[in-house]
Amino acid sequence: MGTYGLLRFNLGLFSEASKQFAPLMMTLAVIGILYGAVVAFAQSDAKKLVAYSSVSHMGYIVLGIFALNGMGAQGALLQMINHGLSTGGLFLVIGFIYERLHTRDMGKMGGLWAKMPLYGTLALLLVLSSVGLPGMNGFVGEYVILQGAFQANQIATAFATVGMVLSAVYLLTMFQKIFLGKPRDEMGDGTHADAGHGVIAKTGGLSLMDLNWREALAVAPLIILCFVIGLMPTPFFDVMKASVGRLFTMAVAGVTP
């Protein structure tokens, strides 16, 4: 909603000020991309990591908006939708594992893929969506944003591209810590470390049950949309093309149709 406000109200009502402050806003966007990525990498709490990754990804949207061209704005609009799908989905799947283990500390997890293959598969797809894997929604949005930003500021675009590499590092590291390797808290008798207290609590193995049909059904529409947008983005761009063109004709170019 905040970035939509920048696009709709800042450009629409304060076009001259937006053009004047565009270089500063693009610089702040790049700082947010890199800062959010570095802080995300330092987190041991999975939910905090996704939260800081959200800060980083929102920087791309701001970058696209203040590129002040139609391509950047269309990429920013699409990325607003993408962000809700991929980051919202990651928060959802982290909530699923928290309900089972009562912890979000990645240091107390590990090897969950072997016990929860469905959960691991859905989580991996959301991670790849957020990373920007070609064929998924995140790639389309960020690529179009960077194309628009390159027309306005090549240096800022180059630094923003580094943020895409960093996002792959911290998100895939999170996936590795949670799903791959040997279980770090499993004691061989259905016990695991209790969250926040460092004690061993009996679970009877129930904590590591795979997703049930309701949980899978909650995540599935998000992943389907990630693929739909990634593989067929043209209908989405067609919908926003007219309104974005009108906005930039009136606000940025200063021409009244």
Secondary structure as UniProt FT lines:
FT   HELIX           2..5
FT   HELIX           6..10
FT   HELIX           11..13
FT   HELIX           15..41
FT   HELIX           46..65
FT   TURN            66..67
FT   HELIX           70..101
FT   HELIX           106..108
FT   HELIX           112..115
FT   HELIX           117..131
FT   TURN            134..135
FT   HELIX           137..152
FT   HELIX           154..179
FT   STRAND          191..193
FT   TURN            195..197
FT   STRAND          200..202
FT   TURN            204..205
FT   HELIX           206..208
FT   HELIX           213..231
FT   HELIX           234..247
FT   HELIX           248..252
//
